[in-house]
Amino acid sequence: MAAVELEWVPETLYNTAISAVVDSYGRARRRDIRSLPENIQFDVYYKVRELRIFKWCHLSALRHFFT
């Protein structure tokens, strides 16, 4: 199966649970995340990466705007 970007539908229970884990990712221990099944780990890490890229782009734009 090819890797494709999936549409994020926040209303589903699964996506709500993934979002909750991602929201508490800074407080969660890596050991706790690693205890999840691999497919769920992937979704958590993907969402964390997506948010970090968004925050980085947002901060870059702000730096450019104020300099």
MOPAC internal coordinates of N, CA, C and O (Angstrom, degrees):
PM7 1SCF
backbone

  N    0.0000 0     0.00 0     0.00 0    0    0    0
  C    1.4440 1     0.00 0     0.00 0    1    0    0
  C    1.5290 1   108.62 1     0.00 0    2    1    0
  O    1.2310 1   120.44 1   -50.61 1    3    2    1
  N    1.2914 1   116.77 1   129.39 1    3    2    1
  C    1.4645 1   121.49 1  -178.88 1    5    3    2
  C    1.5206 1   110.18 1   -75.57 1    6    5    3
  O    1.2310 1   121.53 1   -31.89 1    7    6    5
  N    1.3227 1   114.68 1   148.11 1    7    6    5
  C    1.4635 1   119.83 1   177.24 1    9    7    6
  C    1.5211 1   108.52 1   -76.23 1   10    9    7
  O    1.2310 1   120.65 1   -54.62 1   11   10    9
  N    1.2996 1   116.36 1   125.38 1   11   10    9
  C    1.4676 1   121.74 1   178.02 1   13   11   10
  C    1.5097 1   108.47 1  -133.42 1   14   13   11
  O    1.2310 1   121.36 1   -27.05 1   15   14   13
  N    1.3208 1   115.00 1   152.95 1   15   14   13
  C    1.4613 1   118.71 1   177.12 1   17   15   14
  C    1.5214 1   108.07 1   -79.53 1   18   17   15
  O    1.2310 1   120.91 1   -54.79 1   19   18   17
  N    1.3095 1   115.86 1   125.21 1   19   18   17
  C    1.4557 1   120.90 1  -178.42 1   21   19   18
  C    1.5166 1   110.31 1   -93.22 1   22   21   19
  O    1.2310 1   121.16 1   -31.77 1   23   22   21
  N    1.3049 1   115.39 1   148.23 1   23   22   21
  C    1.4606 1   120.04 1   175.86 1   25   23   22
  C    1.5244 1   107.95 1   -72.65 1   26   25   23
  O    1.2310 1   120.44 1   -48.79 1   27   26   25
  N    1.3142 1   116.77 1   131.21 1   27   26   25
  C    1.4561 1   121.38 1  -177.65 1   29   27   26
  C    1.5165 1   109.11 1   -86.62 1   30   29   27
  O    1.2310 1   120.52 1   -64.07 1   31   30   29
  N    1.3169 1   116.62 1   115.93 1   31   30   29
  C    1.4561 1   121.98 1  -179.98 1   33   31   30
  C    1.5244 1   107.15 1  -110.58 1   34   33   31
  O    1.2310 1   119.98 1   -81.80 1   35   34   33
  N    1.3442 1   117.64 1    98.20 1   35   34   33
  C    1.4643 1   119.92 1  -172.51 1   37   35   34
  C    1.5227 1   114.95 1   -67.70 1   38   37   35
  O    1.2310 1   119.80 1   166.09 1   39   38   37
  N    1.3217 1   117.99 1   -13.91 1   39   38   37
  C    1.4615 1   119.22 1  -176.84 1   41   39   38
  C    1.5269 1   113.60 1   -74.52 1   42   41   39
  O    1.2310 1   119.88 1   162.41 1   43   42   41
  N    1.3263 1   117.84 1   -17.59 1   43   42   41
  C    1.4548 1   118.57 1  -178.50 1   45   43   42
  C    1.5297 1   110.22 1   -75.14 1   46   45   43
  O    1.2310 1   120.69 1   -31.59 1   47   46   45
  N    1.2932 1   116.29 1   148.41 1   47   46   45
  C    1.4593 1   121.56 1  -179.48 1   49   47   46
  C    1.5284 1   110.95 1   -61.02 1   50   49   47
  O    1.2310 1   120.34 1   139.54 1   51   50   49
  N    1.3317 1   116.95 1   -40.46 1   51   50   49
  C    1.4673 1   121.01 1   179.96 1   53   51   50
  C    1.5243 1   110.56 1   -60.22 1   54   53   51
  O    1.2310 1   120.04 1   130.66 1   55   54   53
  N    1.3299 1   117.54 1   -49.34 1   55   54   53
  C    1.4612 1   121.05 1  -178.32 1   57   55   54
  C    1.5218 1   111.79 1   -67.66 1   58   57   55
  O    1.2310 1   120.12 1   147.05 1   59   58   57
  N    1.3153 1   117.37 1   -32.95 1   59   58   57
  C    1.4615 1   120.56 1   175.31 1   61   59   58
  C    1.5226 1   110.08 1   -64.96 1   62   61   59
  O    1.2310 1   120.45 1   138.93 1   63   62   61
  N    1.3291 1   116.74 1   -41.07 1   63   62   61
  C    1.4672 1   120.89 1   178.58 1   65   63   62
  C    1.5258 1   110.99 1   -66.38 1   66   65   63
  O    1.2310 1   120.00 1   137.19 1   67   66   65
  N    1.3307 1   117.61 1   -42.81 1   67   66   65
  C    1.4691 1   120.93 1   177.97 1   69   67   66
  C    1.5220 1   109.54 1   -61.78 1   70   69   67
  O    1.2310 1   120.22 1   136.71 1   71   70   69
  N    1.3224 1   117.19 1   -43.29 1   71   70   69
  C    1.4699 1   120.78 1   178.98 1   73   71   70
  C    1.5197 1   111.16 1   -61.92 1   74   73   71
  O    1.2310 1   119.99 1   141.59 1   75   74   73
  N    1.3198 1   117.62 1   -38.41 1   75   74   73
  C    1.4665 1   120.90 1   178.56 1   77   75   74
  C    1.5293 1   110.80 1   -65.01 1   78   77   75
  O    1.2310 1   120.38 1   138.91 1   79   78   77
  N    1.3169 1   116.89 1   -41.09 1   79   78   77
  C    1.4674 1   120.46 1   177.88 1   81   79   78
  C    1.5231 1   109.79 1   -65.02 1   82   81   79
  O    1.2310 1   120.24 1   137.12 1   83   82   81
  N    1.3246 1   117.16 1   -42.88 1   83   82   81
  C    1.4683 1   121.25 1  -179.90 1   85   83   82
  C    1.5258 1   110.26 1   -64.75 1   86   85   83
  O    1.2310 1   120.10 1   139.18 1   87   86   85
  N    1.3311 1   117.41 1   -40.82 1   87   86   85
  C    1.4671 1   120.99 1   179.20 1   89   87   86
  C    1.5187 1   111.83 1   -61.02 1   90   89   87
  O    1.2310 1   120.22 1   146.35 1   91   90   89
  N    1.3174 1   117.18 1   -33.65 1   91   90   89
  C    1.4630 1   120.34 1   179.92 1   93   91   90
  C    1.5287 1   111.51 1  -101.05 1   94   93   91
  O    1.2310 1   120.24 1  -164.11 1   95   94   93
  N    1.3332 1   117.14 1    15.89 1   95   94   93
  C    1.4649 1   121.86 1  -175.26 1   97   95   94
  C    1.5188 1   111.95 1   -58.11 1   98   97   95
  O    1.2310 1   119.98 1   140.06 1   99   98   97
  N    1.3221 1   117.65 1   -39.94 1   99   98   97
  C    1.4600 1   120.66 1  -179.77 1  101   99   98
  C    1.5153 1   112.19 1   -63.49 1  102  101   99
  O    1.2310 1   120.51 1   148.28 1  103  102  101
  N    1.3231 1   116.64 1   -31.72 1  103  102  101
  C    1.4610 1   120.98 1  -179.53 1  105  103  102
  C    1.5283 1   112.27 1   -89.61 1  106  105  103
  O    1.2310 1   120.99 1   160.62 1  107  106  105
  N    1.3205 1   115.70 1   -19.38 1  107  106  105
  C    1.4694 1   119.32 1  -177.89 1  109  107  106
  C    1.5241 1   110.29 1   -77.10 1  110  109  107
  O    1.2310 1   121.12 1   -32.38 1  111  110  109
  N    1.2700 1   115.47 1   147.62 1  111  110  109
  C    1.4661 1   120.41 1   176.28 1  113  111  110
  C    1.5196 1   109.08 1   -84.48 1  114  113  111
  O    1.2310 1   120.94 1   -36.76 1  115  114  113
  N    1.3192 1   115.81 1   143.24 1  115  114  113
  C    1.4705 1   119.45 1   178.61 1  117  115  114
  C    1.5246 1   111.05 1   -57.85 1  118  117  115
  O    1.2310 1   121.25 1   146.28 1  119  118  117
  N    1.3007 1   115.22 1   -33.72 1  119  118  117
  C    1.4667 1   119.75 1   179.51 1  121  119  118
  C    1.5292 1   110.10 1   -60.87 1  122  121  119
  O    1.2310 1   120.80 1   142.51 1  123  122  121
  N    1.3377 1   116.08 1   -37.49 1  123  122  121
  C    1.4622 1   119.79 1   179.01 1  125  123  122
  C    1.5227 1   111.22 1   -66.52 1  126  125  123
  O    1.2310 1   120.84 1   138.56 1  127  126  125
  N    1.3294 1   116.00 1   -41.44 1  127  126  125
  C    1.4633 1   119.89 1   179.10 1  129  127  126
  C    1.5267 1   109.93 1   -66.22 1  130  129  127
  O    1.2310 1   120.44 1   139.83 1  131  130  129
  N    1.3196 1   116.77 1   -40.17 1  131  130  129
  C    1.4713 1   120.57 1  -178.33 1  133  131  130
  C    1.5211 1   112.63 1   -68.61 1  134  133  131
  O    1.2310 1   120.24 1   163.03 1  135  134  133
  N    1.3155 1   117.15 1   -16.97 1  135  134  133
  C    1.4628 1   119.35 1   178.90 1  137  135  134
  C    1.5310 1   111.79 1   -79.81 1  138  137  135
  O    1.2310 1   120.38 1   170.07 1  139  138  137
  N    1.3337 1   116.87 1    -9.93 1  139  138  137
  C    1.4639 1   121.01 1   178.52 1  141  139  138
  C    1.5250 1   109.93 1   -78.95 1  142  141  139
  O    1.2310 1   120.08 1   -22.56 1  143  142  141
  N    1.3280 1   117.44 1   157.44 1  143  142  141
  C    1.4689 1   119.52 1   175.17 1  145  143  142
  C    1.5343 1   110.66 1   -59.91 1  146  145  143
  O    1.2310 1   120.63 1   -26.96 1  147  146  145
  N    1.3303 1   116.41 1   153.04 1  147  146  145
  C    1.4658 1   121.25 1  -174.33 1  149  147  146
  C    1.5217 1   113.27 1   -57.84 1  150  149  147
  O    1.2310 1   119.94 1   141.07 1  151  150  149
  N    1.3337 1   117.72 1   -38.93 1  151  150  149
  C    1.4612 1   118.81 1  -178.14 1  153  151  150
  C    1.5327 1   111.21 1   -66.67 1  154  153  151
  O    1.2310 1   119.98 1   146.87 1  155  154  153
  N    1.3221 1   117.64 1   -33.13 1  155  154  153
  C    1.4635 1   120.69 1   177.61 1  157  155  154
  C    1.5243 1   109.79 1   -75.60 1  158  157  155
  O    1.2310 1   120.12 1   140.88 1  159  158  157
  N    1.3283 1   117.38 1   -39.12 1  159  158  157
  C    1.4685 1   120.35 1   175.05 1  161  159  158
  C    1.5248 1   110.31 1   -56.12 1  162  161  159
  O    1.2310 1   120.75 1   135.57 1  163  162  161
  N    1.3221 1   116.17 1   -44.43 1  163  162  161
  C    1.4603 1   120.64 1  -179.90 1  165  163  162
  C    1.5231 1   110.54 1   -58.38 1  166  165  163
  O    1.2310 1   120.20 1   133.11 1  167  166  165
  N    1.3202 1   117.22 1   -46.89 1  167  166  165
  C    1.4664 1   120.52 1  -179.22 1  169  167  166
  C    1.5234 1   111.52 1   -63.11 1  170  169  167
  O    1.2310 1   120.39 1   140.19 1  171  170  169
  N    1.3265 1   116.86 1   -39.81 1  171  170  169
  C    1.4687 1   120.71 1   178.91 1  173  171  170
  C    1.5234 1   109.86 1   -64.82 1  174  173  171
  O    1.2310 1   120.22 1   129.58 1  175  174  173
  N    1.3354 1   117.19 1   -50.42 1  175  174  173
  C    1.4649 1   120.20 1  -178.84 1  177  175  174
  C    1.5269 1   111.67 1   -64.35 1  178  177  175
  O    1.2310 1   120.21 1   143.15 1  179  178  177
  N    1.3251 1   117.21 1   -36.85 1  179  178  177
  C    1.4661 1   121.20 1   178.10 1  181  179  178
  C    1.5246 1   110.31 1   -62.71 1  182  181  179
  O    1.2310 1   120.62 1   134.43 1  183  182  181
  N    1.3228 1   116.42 1   -45.57 1  183  182  181
  C    1.4696 1   120.49 1  -178.78 1  185  183  182
  C    1.5318 1   110.41 1   -67.19 1  186  185  183
  O    1.2310 1   119.72 1   139.74 1  187  186  185
  N    1.3248 1   118.14 1   -40.26 1  187  186  185
  C    1.4698 1   121.62 1   177.39 1  189  187  186
  C    1.5217 1   109.36 1   -61.53 1  190  189  187
  O    1.2310 1   120.22 1   134.26 1  191  190  189
  N    1.3170 1   117.18 1   -45.74 1  191  190  189
  C    1.4684 1   120.99 1   179.47 1  193  191  190
  C    1.5226 1   110.64 1   -61.99 1  194  193  191
  O    1.2310 1   120.79 1   136.89 1  195  194  193
  N    1.3143 1   116.09 1   -43.11 1  195  194  193
  C    1.4632 1   120.85 1   179.22 1  197  195  194
  C    1.5302 1   110.83 1   -59.78 1  198  197  195
  O    1.2310 1   120.16 1   136.85 1  199  198  197
  N    1.3183 1   117.30 1   -43.15 1  199  198  197
  C    1.4667 1   120.88 1   179.60 1  201  199  198
  C    1.5208 1   111.54 1   -68.50 1  202  201  199
  O    1.2310 1   120.07 1   141.24 1  203  202  201
  N    1.3187 1   117.46 1   -38.76 1  203  202  201
  C    1.4709 1   120.45 1   178.92 1  205  203  202
  C    1.5200 1   111.03 1   -65.06 1  206  205  203
  O    1.2310 1   120.13 1   138.89 1  207  206  205
  N    1.3252 1   117.36 1   -41.11 1  207  206  205
  C    1.4651 1   120.40 1   178.25 1  209  207  206
  C    1.5223 1   109.41 1   -64.18 1  210  209  207
  O    1.2310 1   120.23 1   137.82 1  211  210  209
  N    1.3276 1   117.16 1   -42.18 1  211  210  209
  C    1.4600 1   120.79 1   178.95 1  213  211  210
  C    1.5240 1   110.56 1   -61.62 1  214  213  211
  O    1.2310 1   120.06 1   133.64 1  215  214  213
  N    1.3286 1   117.50 1   -46.36 1  215  214  213
  C    1.4671 1   121.06 1   179.80 1  217  215  214
  C    1.5172 1   110.90 1   -64.02 1  218  217  215
  O    1.2310 1   120.09 1   139.42 1  219  218  217
  N    1.3457 1   117.44 1   -40.58 1  219  218  217
  C    1.4593 1   121.00 1   179.57 1  221  219  218
  C    1.5217 1   110.50 1   -63.42 1  222  221  219
  O    1.2310 1   120.23 1   135.55 1  223  222  221
  N    1.3309 1   117.17 1   -44.45 1  223  222  221
  C    1.4691 1   120.79 1   179.22 1  225  223  222
  C    1.5188 1   110.42 1   -64.06 1  226  225  223
  O    1.2310 1   120.58 1   139.95 1  227  226  225
  N    1.3146 1   116.49 1   -40.05 1  227  226  225
  C    1.4627 1   121.36 1   179.50 1  229  227  226
  C    1.5272 1   110.04 1   -64.05 1  230  229  227
  O    1.2310 1   119.98 1   134.70 1  231  230  229
  N    1.3167 1   117.65 1   -45.30 1  231  230  229
  C    1.4648 1   121.02 1   179.16 1  233  231  230
  C    1.5253 1   111.16 1   -65.98 1  234  233  231
  O    1.2310 1   120.12 1   141.41 1  235  234  233
  N    1.3283 1   117.38 1   -38.59 1  235  234  233
  C    1.4649 1   120.40 1   177.44 1  237  235  234
  C    1.5189 1   110.92 1   -61.65 1  238  237  235
  O    1.2310 1   120.85 1   137.84 1  239  238  237
  N    1.3110 1   115.99 1   -42.16 1  239  238  237
  C    1.4627 1   119.95 1   179.40 1  241  239  238
  C    1.5246 1   110.53 1   -64.80 1  242  241  239
  O    1.2310 1   120.16 1   139.35 1  243  242  241
  N    1.3267 1   117.31 1   -40.65 1  243  242  241
  C    1.4658 1   120.37 1   178.91 1  245  243  242
  C    1.5218 1   111.09 1   -65.52 1  246  245  243
  O    1.2310 1   120.20 1   138.20 1  247  246  245
  N    1.3214 1   117.22 1   -41.80 1  247  246  245
  C    1.4714 1   120.37 1   178.51 1  249  247  246
  C    1.5234 1   110.69 1   -61.32 1  250  249  247
  O    1.2310 1   121.06 1   137.06 1  251  250  249
  N    1.3143 1   115.59 1   -42.94 1  251  250  249
  C    1.4611 1   120.27 1   179.59 1  253  251  250
  C    1.5349 1   110.34 1   -64.28 1  254  253  251
  O    1.2310 1   120.42 1   141.24 1  255  254  253
  N    1.3021 1   116.79 1   -38.76 1  255  254  253
  C    1.4644 1   121.84 1  -178.15 1  257  255  254
  C    1.5255 1   111.49 1   -66.81 1  258  257  255
  O    1.2310 1   119.99 1   141.02 1  259  258  257
  N    1.3272 1   117.63 1   -38.98 1  259  258  257
  C    1.4623 1   121.33 1  -175.22 1  261  259  258
  C    1.5259 1   113.91 1   -91.42 1  262  261  259
  O    1.2310 1   119.31 1   179.58 1  263  262  261
  N    1.3310 1   118.93 1    -0.42 1  263  262  261
  C    1.4686 1   119.67 1   178.50 1  265  263  262
  C    1.4992 1   111.48 1  -107.19 1  266  265  263
  O    1.2310 1   120.10 1   180.00 1  267  266  265

